[in-house]
Every structure is written in structure tokens, then in C-alpha cells.
Amino acid sequence: MIQQFRIAIFASGSGTNAEAIVSYFKNHPSIEVALILSNNPNAFVLERAKKLNIPWIVFNREQFHSSILSSLKEHEITHIVLAGFLWLVPPALIAGYPGKIINIHPALLPKYGGKGMYGMKIHELIRSSNETETGITIHLINEKYDEGPVLFQGKCEVTNTDTPEQIAMKVHQLEHTWYPQIIEKWILGEKK
């Protein structure tokens, strides 16, 4: 019998990565997206969850620290995927899912990582720093922002005419291409 894995996706924003992940694992023989969670009751990811018929939960900071772990266990979640989720994961959740929480960051860590480093802020910094490349970092999480073990980095060129918005588009393409594939390899224990 094939072992079954159930993913919970945490997201705070529009949910394009969440939708790409759900699409990738639709009809997968052993991995399914079973739950979408958000700390933002107005996040568009919740509309995507409804459209995709994925159960969803909205939570506040107190619930994140007290009851989310039990909700994940109730839904028989085996792995957690952070996809544009901005809060630091509490130690109890990390302890409940050791080595089973993955994140994507829209830059090549260790550059442009840490608290407050997300979204367009990063792309604007990359533009103003005259970087010639950027990309994504997919990593396991620990108790600090963006410092867990790196599983994969994907790169793209930054030209001197790229706007922050154009940089963001290049990075989103990398995210949608690579994140679902790396999640699959990580869950199934395959090497990159």
C-alpha cells in the first residue's frame, strides 16, 4: 500500500503559490493538499481554497500559539508548507512537525532574509543594490526567520533595466515551477 501524505499550506496573501501546489498535486497517488490556513481573514488565498474545494481555517496569533497544532492533527496533516506566510512559526509547532515544515523565500538566502524581508521590499532592495541575479530559496524552517537548512535555490538574471515588478515576475515564475517539485521530492525523500 502506498503511504499517504497530507499537506497543510499556510499563506497570508493572494495564494498563487498555494494554487500552483494544489494543481501540481491534484490526482497525485500519495500526496494531497488537505488544508489551507491563513492568519489574514481577507487573504485571497481563502477564495482560492473555496474555488479549489480545499478545507480552510483562519486563525489569530493566540490560536496560532495554542490550538493550530491540534487542528493540524485533527486533519491528519503530515507536512506543512509555508507559501507567503509571514509569521514566525512557534516552537511548539516546530516540535510537533520536526523536519516537516518547508518554506520558500523570494531571494537567494542568506542575502535579503530575516524579519520584515518579504514581497516587493526584497525586489526593491535587489534593484537598488544593483544585483545581477536573484531567485528563490526553498528551505526547512527553524526558530529563526529564513535560517533553516536550504534544500534548493533557483536563480534568474536581473538586468539593469528590470523594475522591481519585473524582478517579482521572474521570481514568481521560479516559485511556481520549482516549489511544487521540491515539495514532492522532500516529502517522498528523494534527492534533488
N, C-alpha and C positions, 0 to 999 in steps of 0.2 A: 504494500500500500504506500502511495506517495504521501510524504509528510506535508501537511497543510500549514501555510504561514499566513498570518493576518496582520496587515499593516494599518496603523493609525497615522494619519497625516495631520500635523499641527501647522496652521497657517494664520497669518494676521492680515493678509491683504487680498489682492484680486484672485489669486488661486490659479494662475496659468500653469505653474509647475505641478500643482495638485492635479489639475485636469490632465496634463500630459502623463503623469504617473498612473492615474486611473485608466486612461486609454491604453497605455502600454500593457497593463496587467489584466485588461478585460480578456476573459477566456483563458487566462494562464492556468496551466494544470495544477500548480501548487501554491501560488501567491495571489492573494486578493486584497484590495483596499477595502477594509471593513468599517472604517470610521474616519470622519474628518472633524477636527476640533479647532476652535478659534477663540482667542481672547477678545476679539473685536466683533460685537453683535452686528455691525454694519459692513463687515468684510464681504466682498463679492464672492469669496470662496464658498460662502454658505449658499448663495444662489447656484453656484456650480454643483455643490453637493446635492441640492434638491433636484436639479436637472438630471444628474447622473444617478439618482436613486441611491445615494450613499447616506447612511445614518450620520447625523452631525450633532455636535454638542458645543454650546457657547459657555464659557466659564469666566469667572473673575479671578483676581490674584489670590484671594483667600481659598477658593475652590482648587486652584492650581496647586496650592501647597497642601491641601487637606484631603480632597476627595477624588482628584483626577486618577490617581493610581487605581483606586477601586473601580472606577468606571472603565478603565482600560482592561482590567482583569475580567469584569463582567462581560465585556465584548470579546474576550479571549484573544486579545491583541498579543502578538509575538514580537513585533518590531515597531519602532517609532521612527517616522520620517519627519524632519523639520523642513518646511518648504516656505521660506519667507516668514518664519516665526521669530519674533523679536525679543521675547523674554528669556532670561537665563533660566535654564532648567534646574529645579530644586534638587538637592542631594537625594531626597527620598525617591524621586522618580528615577534618577540615575541608578540608585541602588536596586530599584525594582526591575530595571531593564539593563543590567550590566553588559556593555558592549553591544547593545541592541538599539542604540539611538544614533541616527545619522543626520547630518546637516549639510546644506550647500551654502557656500558663501560666494558672492559675486565679485571676487578678486582673487589674486594669487597670494594666498597666505604664505608667510606671516605678514606681508605688506597689507595695509588697509584693513586690518582686523581689529576686533575689540569692541567694547561697549560703544553704542551710538554709530557704529560703522555699518550702514546698510543702504540699499537702494541708490538713488541718484546722488547722495552725498559722496559715495565711493567713486562713481563715474565722473563727477565734477572734480574730485581730487586727482584722479588719474589724468584727466585733461589738463588741469592746471600744473601738474607735476611733469608734464611732457613725457610721460611713459610711452614706450614704443610697443608694449604688449600688455595685455591684461588677460583675464579669463575667469575660470571658476575653480573653487577648491571644494571637494567633497570629503568630509571628514567625520569621524566618530566624535561624539561630544564628551566633554568632561565638565568640571565645575567652574570653568572659566570660559569667557566668550572666545570662540574661534581658536582654541588651543589644543583640541583633541587630535589624535593620530590621523594623518592625511591618508586617504585611500586613493585619491585621484585628483589630478589637476589637468584641466583643458585650457589651451591658450588660443588667443586671437590677436591679430595685429591691431595696433592703434596708430592711425596715420595722423599727421599734423593738422589735417583738415577735419577730422572727426569731431563732432559735437558730443557732449555728454549723452544726448539722446541716441545718437548713432552708436556710441560705445555700449550703451544699455541694450540696444537691439542685438548687437553681436554677442553680448554675454547671455542674453535670453536664449538665443539660438543654441549656444553651447549647453545651457542648462537643460533645455527641452530634449536635446539629442542625448546627452550623457547621463543625466541624473537617473532616469528610469533604468538604464542598462547597468549602471554601477550599483544601484539598489538591488537589482536582481542577482548580480554576481556576489554581492555582500551577503545577501540572505541565503543563497544556495552554497556559500562557502567556496566560490570559485576565485581563482587569482585573476587580477586584471589583465 
